[in-house]
Amino acid sequence: MCSPPAPSWRGRRAELRHVVKLPRLGDTADEVVVLEWLVGTGQQVEANQAVLRVETSKVDADVPSPLGGTLVEQLVQPGDEVPVGAPLAVLET
């Protein structure tokens, strides 16, 4: 009995989805308020590029993308209160 041929990945782009989570932005900031998206859905982002502006109890801060890819979904909206570690967006790499 013959087994089926192994799939060939040569020449194909493997797309992976990654959830971007809110990092800790300071020692006292456990929660932030979303101010604005700096990148729209469908746009390309680079690793460490600012994608979201948020407000802590002390300052406004930009949240960087942990890796490069395409922003495929925004999971929070301006005005939302978001705790550290909460999902913010989905990136496709």
Gaussian input, Z-matrix of N, CA and C with variables (Angstrom, degrees):
# hf/3-21g

backbone

0 1
 N
 C     1     B1
 C     2     B2     1     A1
 N     3     B3     2     A2     1     D1
 C     4     B4     3     A3     2     D2
 C     5     B5     4     A4     3     D3
 N     6     B6     5     A5     4     D4
 C     7     B7     6     A6     5     D5
 C     8     B8     7     A7     6     D6
 N     9     B9     8     A8     7     D7
 C    10    B10     9     A9     8     D8
 C    11    B11    10    A10     9     D9
 N    12    B12    11    A11    10    D10
 C    13    B13    12    A12    11    D11
 C    14    B14    13    A13    12    D12
 N    15    B15    14    A14    13    D13
 C    16    B16    15    A15    14    D14
 C    17    B17    16    A16    15    D15
 N    18    B18    17    A17    16    D16
 C    19    B19    18    A18    17    D17
 C    20    B20    19    A19    18    D18
 N    21    B21    20    A20    19    D19
 C    22    B22    21    A21    20    D20
 C    23    B23    22    A22    21    D21
 N    24    B24    23    A23    22    D22
 C    25    B25    24    A24    23    D23
 C    26    B26    25    A25    24    D24
 N    27    B27    26    A26    25    D25
 C    28    B28    27    A27    26    D26
 C    29    B29    28    A28    27    D27
 N    30    B30    29    A29    28    D28
 C    31    B31    30    A30    29    D29
 C    32    B32    31    A31    30    D30
 N    33    B33    32    A32    31    D31
 C    34    B34    33    A33    32    D32
 C    35    B35    34    A34    33    D33
 N    36    B36    35    A35    34    D34
 C    37    B37    36    A36    35    D35
 C    38    B38    37    A37    36    D36
 N    39    B39    38    A38    37    D37
 C    40    B40    39    A39    38    D38
 C    41    B41    40    A40    39    D39
 N    42    B42    41    A41    40    D40
 C    43    B43    42    A42    41    D41
 C    44    B44    43    A43    42    D42
 N    45    B45    44    A44    43    D43
 C    46    B46    45    A45    44    D44
 C    47    B47    46    A46    45    D45
 N    48    B48    47    A47    46    D46
 C    49    B49    48    A48    47    D47
 C    50    B50    49    A49    48    D48
 N    51    B51    50    A50    49    D49
 C    52    B52    51    A51    50    D50
 C    53    B53    52    A52    51    D51
 N    54    B54    53    A53    52    D52
 C    55    B55    54    A54    53    D53
 C    56    B56    55    A55    54    D54
 N    57    B57    56    A56    55    D55
 C    58    B58    57    A57    56    D56
 C    59    B59    58    A58    57    D57
 N    60    B60    59    A59    58    D58
 C    61    B61    60    A60    59    D59
 C    62    B62    61    A61    60    D60
 N    63    B63    62    A62    61    D61
 C    64    B64    63    A63    62    D62
 C    65    B65    64    A64    63    D63
 N    66    B66    65    A65    64    D64
 C    67    B67    66    A66    65    D65
 C    68    B68    67    A67    66    D66
 N    69    B69    68    A68    67    D67
 C    70    B70    69    A69    68    D68
 C    71    B71    70    A70    69    D69
 N    72    B72    71    A71    70    D70
 C    73    B73    72    A72    71    D71
 C    74    B74    73    A73    72    D72
 N    75    B75    74    A74    73    D73
 C    76    B76    75    A75    74    D74
 C    77    B77    76    A76    75    D75
 N    78    B78    77    A77    76    D76
 C    79    B79    78    A78    77    D77
 C    80    B80    79    A79    78    D78
 N    81    B81    80    A80    79    D79
 C    82    B82    81    A81    80    D80
 C    83    B83    82    A82    81    D81
 N    84    B84    83    A83    82    D82
 C    85    B85    84    A84    83    D83
 C    86    B86    85    A85    84    D84
 N    87    B87    86    A86    85    D85
 C    88    B88    87    A87    86    D86
 C    89    B89    88    A88    87    D87
 N    90    B90    89    A89    88    D88
 C    91    B91    90    A90    89    D89
 C    92    B92    91    A91    90    D90
 N    93    B93    92    A92    91    D91
 C    94    B94    93    A93    92    D92
 C    95    B95    94    A94    93    D93
 N    96    B96    95    A95    94    D94
 C    97    B97    96    A96    95    D95
 C    98    B98    97    A97    96    D96
 N    99    B99    98    A98    97    D97
 C   100   B100    99    A99    98    D98
 C   101   B101   100   A100    99    D99
 N   102   B102   101   A101   100   D100
 C   103   B103   102   A102   101   D101
 C   104   B104   103   A103   102   D102
 N   105   B105   104   A104   103   D103
 C   106   B106   105   A105   104   D104
 C   107   B107   106   A106   105   D105
 N   108   B108   107   A107   106   D106
 C   109   B109   108   A108   107   D107
 C   110   B110   109   A109   108   D108
 N   111   B111   110   A110   109   D109
 C   112   B112   111   A111   110   D110
 C   113   B113   112   A112   111   D111
 N   114   B114   113   A113   112   D112
 C   115   B115   114   A114   113   D113
 C   116   B116   115   A115   114   D114
 N   117   B117   116   A116   115   D115
 C   118   B118   117   A117   116   D116
 C   119   B119   118   A118   117   D117
 N   120   B120   119   A119   118   D118
 C   121   B121   120   A120   119   D119
 C   122   B122   121   A121   120   D120
 N   123   B123   122   A122   121   D121
 C   124   B124   123   A123   122   D122
 C   125   B125   124   A124   123   D123
 N   126   B126   125   A125   124   D124
 C   127   B127   126   A126   125   D125
 C   128   B128   127   A127   126   D126
 N   129   B129   128   A128   127   D127
 C   130   B130   129   A129   128   D128
 C   131   B131   130   A130   129   D129
 N   132   B132   131   A131   130   D130
 C   133   B133   132   A132   131   D131
 C   134   B134   133   A133   132   D132
 N   135   B135   134   A134   133   D133
 C   136   B136   135   A135   134   D134
 C   137   B137   136   A136   135   D135
 N   138   B138   137   A137   136   D136
 C   139   B139   138   A138   137   D137
 C   140   B140   139   A139   138   D138
 N   141   B141   140   A140   139   D139
 C   142   B142   141   A141   140   D140
 C   143   B143   142   A142   141   D141
 N   144   B144   143   A143   142   D142
 C   145   B145   144   A144   143   D143
 C   146   B146   145   A145   144   D144
 N   147   B147   146   A146   145   D145
 C   148   B148   147   A147   146   D146
 C   149   B149   148   A148   147   D147
 N   150   B150   149   A149   148   D148
 C   151   B151   150   A150   149   D149
 C   152   B152   151   A151   150   D150
 N   153   B153   152   A152   151   D151
 C   154   B154   153   A153   152   D152
 C   155   B155   154   A154   153   D153
 N   156   B156   155   A155   154   D154
 C   157   B157   156   A156   155   D155
 C   158   B158   157   A157   156   D156
 N   159   B159   158   A158   157   D157
 C   160   B160   159   A159   158   D158
 C   161   B161   160   A160   159   D159
 N   162   B162   161   A161   160   D160
 C   163   B163   162   A162   161   D161
 C   164   B164   163   A163   162   D162
 N   165   B165   164   A164   163   D163
 C   166   B166   165   A165   164   D164
 C   167   B167   166   A166   165   D165
 N   168   B168   167   A167   166   D166
 C   169   B169   168   A168   167   D167
 C   170   B170   169   A169   168   D168
 N   171   B171   170   A170   169   D169
 C   172   B172   171   A171   170   D170
 C   173   B173   172   A172   171   D171
 N   174   B174   173   A173   172   D172
 C   175   B175   174   A174   173   D173
 C   176   B176   175   A175   174   D174
 N   177   B177   176   A176   175   D175
 C   178   B178   177   A177   176   D176
 C   179   B179   178   A178   177   D177
 N   180   B180   179   A179   178   D178
 C   181   B181   180   A180   179   D179
 C   182   B182   181   A181   180   D180
 N   183   B183   182   A182   181   D181
 C   184   B184   183   A183   182   D182
 C   185   B185   184   A184   183   D183
 N   186   B186   185   A185   184   D184
 C   187   B187   186   A186   185   D185
 C   188   B188   187   A187   186   D186
 N   189   B189   188   A188   187   D187
 C   190   B190   189   A189   188   D188
 C   191   B191   190   A190   189   D189
 N   192   B192   191   A191   190   D190
 C   193   B193   192   A192   191   D191
 C   194   B194   193   A193   192   D192
 N   195   B195   194   A194   193   D193
 C   196   B196   195   A195   194   D194
 C   197   B197   196   A196   195   D195
 N   198   B198   197   A197   196   D196
 C   199   B199   198   A198   197   D197
 C   200   B200   199   A199   198   D198
 N   201   B201   200   A200   199   D199
 C   202   B202   201   A201   200   D200
 C   203   B203   202   A202   201   D201
 N   204   B204   203   A203   202   D202
 C   205   B205   204   A204   203   D203
 C   206   B206   205   A205   204   D204
 N   207   B207   206   A206   205   D205
 C   208   B208   207   A207   206   D206
 C   209   B209   208   A208   207   D207
 N   210   B210   209   A209   208   D208
 C   211   B211   210   A210   209   D209
 C   212   B212   211   A211   210   D210
 N   213   B213   212   A212   211   D211
 C   214   B214   213   A213   212   D212
 C   215   B215   214   A214   213   D213
 N   216   B216   215   A215   214   D214
 C   217   B217   216   A216   215   D215
 C   218   B218   217   A217   216   D216
 N   219   B219   218   A218   217   D217
 C   220   B220   219   A219   218   D218
 C   221   B221   220   A220   219   D219
 N   222   B222   221   A221   220   D220
 C   223   B223   222   A222   221   D221
 C   224   B224   223   A223   222   D222
 N   225   B225   224   A224   223   D223
 C   226   B226   225   A225   224   D224
 C   227   B227   226   A226   225   D225
 N   228   B228   227   A227   226   D226
 C   229   B229   228   A228   227   D227
 C   230   B230   229   A229   228   D228
 N   231   B231   230   A230   229   D229
 C   232   B232   231   A231   230   D230
 C   233   B233   232   A232   231   D231
 N   234   B234   233   A233   232   D232
 C   235   B235   234   A234   233   D233
 C   236   B236   235   A235   234   D234
 N   237   B237   236   A236   235   D235
 C   238   B238   237   A237   236   D236
 C   239   B239   238   A238   237   D237
 N   240   B240   239   A239   238   D238
 C   241   B241   240   A240   239   D239
 C   242   B242   241   A241   240   D240
 N   243   B243   242   A242   241   D241
 C   244   B244   243   A243   242   D242
 C   245   B245   244   A244   243   D243
 N   246   B246   245   A245   244   D244
 C   247   B247   246   A246   245   D245
 C   248   B248   247   A247   246   D246
 N   249   B249   248   A248   247   D247
 C   250   B250   249   A249   248   D248
 C   251   B251   250   A250   249   D249
 N   252   B252   251   A251   250   D250
 C   253   B253   252   A252   251   D251
 C   254   B254   253   A253   252   D252
 N   255   B255   254   A254   253   D253
 C   256   B256   255   A255   254   D254
 C   257   B257   256   A256   255   D255
 N   258   B258   257   A257   256   D256
 C   259   B259   258   A258   257   D257
 C   260   B260   259   A259   258   D258
 N   261   B261   260   A260   259   D259
 C   262   B262   261   A261   260   D260
 C   263   B263   262   A262   261   D261
 N   264   B264   263   A263   262   D262
 C   265   B265   264   A264   263   D263
 C   266   B266   265   A265   264   D264
 N   267   B267   266   A266   265   D265
 C   268   B268   267   A267   266   D266
 C   269   B269   268   A268   267   D267
 N   270   B270   269   A269   268   D268
 C   271   B271   270   A270   269   D269
 C   272   B272   271   A271   270   D270
 N   273   B273   272   A272   271   D271
 C   274   B274   273   A273   272   D272
 C   275   B275   274   A274   273   D273
 N   276   B276   275   A275   274   D274
 C   277   B277   276   A276   275   D275
 C   278   B278   277   A277   276   D276

   B1=1.4535
   B2=1.5151
   B3=1.3025
   B4=1.4612
   B5=1.5132
   B6=1.3156
   B7=1.4563
   B8=1.5241
   B9=1.3464
   B10=1.4687
   B11=1.5194
   B12=1.3134
   B13=1.4599
   B14=1.5251
   B15=1.3136
   B16=1.4659
   B17=1.5190
   B18=1.3306
   B19=1.4668
   B20=1.5239
   B21=1.2945
   B22=1.4594
   B23=1.5167
   B24=1.3200
   B25=1.4561
   B26=1.5157
   B27=1.3198
   B28=1.4606
   B29=1.5304
   B30=1.3111
   B31=1.4597
   B32=1.5180
   B33=1.3144
   B34=1.4663
   B35=1.5147
   B36=1.2946
   B37=1.4592
   B38=1.5211
   B39=1.3012
   B40=1.4616
   B41=1.5251
   B42=1.3103
   B43=1.4587
   B44=1.5175
   B45=1.3014
   B46=1.4530
   B47=1.5137
   B48=1.2997
   B49=1.4647
   B50=1.5137
   B51=1.3346
   B52=1.4552
   B53=1.5222
   B54=1.3165
   B55=1.4581
   B56=1.5222
   B57=1.3234
   B58=1.4600
   B59=1.5185
   B60=1.3330
   B61=1.4674
   B62=1.5255
   B63=1.3304
   B64=1.4643
   B65=1.5249
   B66=1.3467
   B67=1.4651
   B68=1.5259
   B69=1.3170
   B70=1.4620
   B71=1.5218
   B72=1.3312
   B73=1.4573
   B74=1.5221
   B75=1.2883
   B76=1.4640
   B77=1.5136
   B78=1.3137
   B79=1.4634
   B80=1.5237
   B81=1.3281
   B82=1.4639
   B83=1.5231
   B84=1.3307
   B85=1.4724
   B86=1.5228
   B87=1.3309
   B88=1.4614
   B89=1.5234
   B90=1.3207
   B91=1.4569
   B92=1.5264
   B93=1.3377
   B94=1.4745
   B95=1.5174
   B96=1.3251
   B97=1.4600
   B98=1.5248
   B99=1.3170
   B100=1.4636
   B101=1.5274
   B102=1.3473
   B103=1.4571
   B104=1.5224
   B105=1.3486
   B106=1.4688
   B107=1.5134
   B108=1.3165
   B109=1.4621
   B110=1.5116
   B111=1.3188
   B112=1.4590
   B113=1.5269
   B114=1.3356
   B115=1.4619
   B116=1.5238
   B117=1.3148
   B118=1.4560
   B119=1.5199
   B120=1.3149
   B121=1.4566
   B122=1.5223
   B123=1.3271
   B124=1.4522
   B125=1.5175
   B126=1.3277
   B127=1.4617
   B128=1.5275
   B129=1.3263
   B130=1.4658
   B131=1.5216
   B132=1.3299
   B133=1.4600
   B134=1.5240
   B135=1.3093
   B136=1.4612
   B137=1.5197
   B138=1.3258
   B139=1.4603
   B140=1.5264
   B141=1.3062
   B142=1.4691
   B143=1.5300
   B144=1.3269
   B145=1.4721
   B146=1.5278
   B147=1.3211
   B148=1.4654
   B149=1.5270
   B150=1.3292
   B151=1.4638
   B152=1.5259
   B153=1.3350
   B154=1.4604
   B155=1.5178
   B156=1.3344
   B157=1.4694
   B158=1.5268
   B159=1.3390
   B160=1.4593
   B161=1.5231
   B162=1.3219
   B163=1.4590
   B164=1.5215
   B165=1.3404
   B166=1.4559
   B167=1.5207
   B168=1.3033
   B169=1.4627
   B170=1.5227
   B171=1.3533
   B172=1.4562
   B173=1.5271
   B174=1.3311
   B175=1.4724
   B176=1.5298
   B177=1.3477
   B178=1.4570
   B179=1.5228
   B180=1.3238
   B181=1.4552
   B182=1.5210
   B183=1.3324
   B184=1.4524
   B185=1.5224
   B186=1.3257
   B187=1.4597
   B188=1.5285
   B189=1.3525
   B190=1.4536
   B191=1.5272
   B192=1.3201
   B193=1.4585
   B194=1.5278
   B195=1.3228
   B196=1.4640
   B197=1.5349
   B198=1.3471
   B199=1.4610
   B200=1.5052
   B201=1.3123
   B202=1.4503
   B203=1.5144
   B204=1.3137
   B205=1.4571
   B206=1.5141
   B207=1.3233
   B208=1.4571
   B209=1.5218
   B210=1.3242
   B211=1.4610
   B212=1.5242
   B213=1.3264
   B214=1.4657
   B215=1.5245
   B216=1.3440
   B217=1.4712
   B218=1.5234
   B219=1.3311
   B220=1.4613
   B221=1.5274
   B222=1.3289
   B223=1.4658
   B224=1.5220
   B225=1.3343
   B226=1.4661
   B227=1.5215
   B228=1.3119
   B229=1.4671
   B230=1.5248
   B231=1.3332
   B232=1.4630
   B233=1.5309
   B234=1.3361
   B235=1.4677
   B236=1.5192
   B237=1.3421
   B238=1.4725
   B239=1.5176
   B240=1.3400
   B241=1.4642
   B242=1.5203
   B243=1.3376
   B244=1.4560
   B245=1.5288
   B246=1.3408
   B247=1.4615
   B248=1.5346
   B249=1.3235
   B250=1.4666
   B251=1.5242
   B252=1.3326
   B253=1.4584
   B254=1.5151
   B255=1.3329
   B256=1.4731
   B257=1.5292
   B258=1.3437
   B259=1.4508
   B260=1.5332
   B261=1.3403
   B262=1.4565
   B263=1.5145
   B264=1.3342
   B265=1.4613
   B266=1.5237
   B267=1.3391
   B268=1.4575
   B269=1.5284
   B270=1.3473
   B271=1.4649
   B272=1.5208
   B273=1.3126
   B274=1.4570
   B275=1.5235
   B276=1.3326
   B277=1.4607
   B278=1.5007
   A1=109.17
   A2=117.60
   A3=123.21
   A4=110.25
   A5=115.07
   A6=118.32
   A7=108.18
   A8=117.27
   A9=120.04
   A10=110.24
   A11=117.29
   A12=119.81
   A13=111.41
   A14=114.94
   A15=120.07
   A16=109.25
   A17=117.64
   A18=119.51
   A19=110.77
   A20=115.92
   A21=121.15
   A22=109.40
   A23=117.07
   A24=122.21
   A25=110.99
   A26=115.57
   A27=119.41
   A28=109.80
   A29=116.12
   A30=120.86
   A31=114.06
   A32=118.06
   A33=120.13
   A34=109.66
   A35=114.49
   A36=120.25
   A37=108.26
   A38=116.82
   A39=120.91
   A40=108.29
   A41=117.37
   A42=121.28
   A43=109.36
   A44=115.56
   A45=121.78
   A46=108.81
   A47=115.85
   A48=120.74
   A49=109.16
   A50=114.54
   A51=121.67
   A52=109.09
   A53=116.26
   A54=121.30
   A55=108.05
   A56=116.21
   A57=122.12
   A58=107.11
   A59=115.96
   A60=120.54
   A61=109.93
   A62=115.49
   A63=120.85
   A64=109.43
   A65=116.75
   A66=119.20
   A67=110.62
   A68=115.50
   A69=119.55
   A70=107.65
   A71=116.91
   A72=122.19
   A73=113.27
   A74=117.15
   A75=121.88
   A76=108.95
   A77=115.65
   A78=119.88
   A79=113.17
   A80=117.50
   A81=119.70
   A82=113.87
   A83=117.66
   A84=120.21
   A85=110.78
   A86=115.91
   A87=120.92
   A88=111.59
   A89=115.87
   A90=121.85
   A91=108.50
   A92=115.99
   A93=121.14
   A94=108.84
   A95=115.23
   A96=122.11
   A97=106.80
   A98=116.27
   A99=121.38
   A100=108.11
   A101=116.18
   A102=121.06
   A103=111.73
   A104=116.29
   A105=119.10
   A106=111.31
   A107=114.49
   A108=121.86
   A109=108.13
   A110=117.09
   A111=122.86
   A112=111.14
   A113=116.20
   A114=123.11
   A115=107.47
   A116=116.60
   A117=120.92
   A118=112.40
   A119=114.97
   A120=121.37
   A121=109.72
   A122=115.55
   A123=121.50
   A124=114.03
   A125=117.49
   A126=120.73
   A127=111.34
   A128=114.82
   A129=121.95
   A130=109.10
   A131=116.19
   A132=121.85
   A133=108.57
   A134=114.72
   A135=122.07
   A136=108.22
   A137=116.33
   A138=120.33
   A139=108.92
   A140=116.97
   A141=125.61
   A142=114.37
   A143=117.82
   A144=120.97
   A145=108.86
   A146=116.95
   A147=121.24
   A148=109.40
   A149=116.96
   A150=121.04
   A151=113.10
   A152=116.61
   A153=120.98
   A154=109.16
   A155=117.06
   A156=121.82
   A157=107.27
   A158=115.22
   A159=121.47
   A160=109.88
   A161=115.26
   A162=121.81
   A163=108.35
   A164=116.31
   A165=121.05
   A166=107.22
   A167=116.68
   A168=119.27
   A169=112.01
   A170=116.87
   A171=120.15
   A172=114.93
   A173=118.09
   A174=120.71
   A175=110.73
   A176=114.60
   A177=120.70
   A178=106.32
   A179=117.29
   A180=120.93
   A181=109.87
   A182=115.39
   A183=121.44
   A184=109.16
   A185=115.76
   A186=121.67
   A187=107.43
   A188=117.34
   A189=120.18
   A190=111.77
   A191=115.34
   A192=120.95
   A193=108.42
   A194=118.54
   A195=119.66
   A196=113.23
   A197=116.94
   A198=120.95
   A199=111.06
   A200=115.62
   A201=120.63
   A202=111.90
   A203=116.28
   A204=121.51
   A205=110.92
   A206=115.15
   A207=122.04
   A208=108.86
   A209=116.45
   A210=120.77
   A211=107.57
   A212=117.46
   A213=120.15
   A214=113.54
   A215=116.78
   A216=117.97
   A217=110.38
   A218=115.84
   A219=122.58
   A220=106.62
   A221=116.48
   A222=120.85
   A223=113.27
   A224=117.64
   A225=122.00
   A226=108.11
   A227=116.07
   A228=121.79
   A229=110.00
   A230=117.32
   A231=120.20
   A232=110.56
   A233=114.23
   A234=120.75
   A235=113.21
   A236=117.25
   A237=120.28
   A238=110.85
   A239=116.48
   A240=122.35
   A241=106.68
   A242=115.68
   A243=120.96
   A244=110.22
   A245=118.61
   A246=120.66
   A247=111.13
   A248=115.79
   A249=121.60
   A250=108.80
   A251=115.66
   A252=121.53
   A253=114.25
   A254=117.31
   A255=120.68
   A256=110.34
   A257=117.70
   A258=121.16
   A259=111.21
   A260=116.35
   A261=122.10
   A262=112.44
   A263=115.81
   A264=120.69
   A265=109.87
   A266=113.89
   A267=120.71
   A268=107.53
   A269=114.92
   A270=122.43
   A271=108.63
   A272=116.28
   A273=121.76
   A274=106.90
   A275=115.11
   A276=119.56
   A277=110.52
   D1=132.13
   D2=-179.12
   D3=-93.84
   D4=142.66
   D5=174.79
   D6=-91.77
   D7=153.69
   D8=-179.19
   D9=-65.90
   D10=153.85
   D11=179.43
   D12=-64.72
   D13=148.46
   D14=178.09
   D15=-67.86
   D16=144.34
   D17=179.10
   D18=-64.68
   D19=143.63
   D20=178.61
   D21=-97.92
   D22=121.68
   D23=178.84
   D24=-97.02
   D25=-4.83
   D26=-178.28
   D27=-62.10
   D28=128.93
   D29=177.92
   D30=83.03
   D31=0.12
   D32=179.08
   D33=-106.94
   D34=147.28
   D35=177.52
   D36=-98.27
   D37=120.06
   D38=177.48
   D39=-83.71
   D40=115.78
   D41=179.46
   D42=-96.83
   D43=128.40
   D44=179.91
   D45=-120.47
   D46=144.64
   D47=177.06
   D48=-105.86
   D49=136.18
   D50=-178.98
   D51=-128.09
   D52=137.49
   D53=176.87
   D54=-90.67
   D55=124.22
   D56=176.56
   D57=-88.33
   D58=124.64
   D59=-178.49
   D60=-110.54
   D61=155.06
   D62=179.59
   D63=-69.82
   D64=118.07
   D65=177.13
   D66=-78.81
   D67=164.53
   D68=174.16
   D69=-70.44
   D70=126.67
   D71=-175.09
   D72=-104.81
   D73=7.07
   D74=179.16
   D75=168.48
   D76=170.50
   D77=-177.24
   D78=-68.34
   D79=-28.49
   D80=-174.89
   D81=-107.31
   D82=-6.36
   D83=-176.04
   D84=-88.18
   D85=100.61
   D86=176.74
   D87=-96.45
   D88=-15.39
   D89=-177.86
   D90=-149.24
   D91=147.43
   D92=178.37
   D93=-131.01
   D94=165.66
   D95=171.75
   D96=-111.11
   D97=129.86
   D98=179.21
   D99=-72.26
   D100=127.92
   D101=178.18
   D102=-97.55
   D103=-53.96
   D104=-179.08
   D105=-163.31
   D106=151.33
   D107=171.46
   D108=-83.23
   D109=135.15
   D110=177.77
   D111=-97.69
   D112=-12.02
   D113=179.93
   D114=-133.19
   D115=135.68
   D116=-179.50
   D117=-91.86
   D118=163.25
   D119=176.51
   D120=-59.41
   D121=134.50
   D122=-179.56
   D123=91.61
   D124=-8.22
   D125=-179.66
   D126=-87.31
   D127=149.01
   D128=176.04
   D129=-78.46
   D130=144.17
   D131=174.42
   D132=-131.09
   D133=153.12
   D134=175.25
   D135=-99.87
   D136=157.52
   D137=174.18
   D138=-58.78
   D139=136.14
   D140=179.41
   D141=72.69
   D142=6.08
   D143=175.35
   D144=-75.55
   D145=137.62
   D146=177.04
   D147=-66.74
   D148=126.96
   D149=-178.95
   D150=-116.94
   D151=-19.31
   D152=-173.75
   D153=-148.00
   D154=138.40
   D155=175.33
   D156=-107.29
   D157=132.28
   D158=-178.91
   D159=-130.72
   D160=163.88
   D161=179.04
   D162=-118.43
   D163=126.86
   D164=172.30
   D165=-99.26
   D166=-177.81
   D167=178.53
   D168=-67.64
   D169=-16.46
   D170=-177.32
   D171=-114.04
   D172=-36.13
   D173=-173.77
   D174=-147.92
   D175=165.25
   D176=167.34
   D177=-90.19
   D178=142.19
   D179=-177.63
   D180=-141.73
   D181=152.35
   D182=175.16
   D183=-97.44
   D184=139.46
   D185=177.31
   D186=-100.53
   D187=122.19
   D188=-178.92
   D189=-86.69
   D190=155.27
   D191=172.96
   D192=-76.51
   D193=134.04
   D194=179.96
   D195=-72.04
   D196=-20.03
   D197=178.45
   D198=-153.72
   D199=168.58
   D200=-179.42
   D201=-84.15
   D202=154.35
   D203=179.09
   D204=160.53
   D205=-157.93
   D206=178.85
   D207=-112.47
   D208=130.35
   D209=176.32
   D210=-75.15
   D211=111.95
   D212=-175.95
   D213=-102.36
   D214=-17.47
   D215=179.43
   D216=-158.45
   D217=133.80
   D218=173.48
   D219=-98.22
   D220=122.85
   D221=-175.42
   D222=-96.90
   D223=-10.66
   D224=177.72
   D225=-129.51
   D226=159.49
   D227=-177.65
   D228=-127.22
   D229=157.88
   D230=176.74
   D231=-52.56
   D232=135.35
   D233=-178.03
   D234=97.91
   D235=-19.01
   D236=179.10
   D237=-68.82
   D238=140.01
   D239=170.79
   D240=-94.10
   D241=127.30
   D242=-171.70
   D243=-128.86
   D244=128.54
   D245=177.16
   D246=-81.11
   D247=156.39
   D248=175.56
   D249=-55.90
   D250=134.71
   D251=179.57
   D252=92.29
   D253=-7.09
   D254=-179.44
   D255=-73.27
   D256=146.67
   D257=175.93
   D258=-66.64
   D259=134.51
   D260=-178.88
   D261=-109.80
   D262=-40.56
   D263=-172.73
   D264=-158.76
   D265=167.70
   D266=174.87
   D267=-119.06
   D268=128.37
   D269=177.47
   D270=-110.34
   D271=142.14
   D272=172.37
   D273=-110.60
   D274=126.13
   D275=-178.36
   D276=-108.15

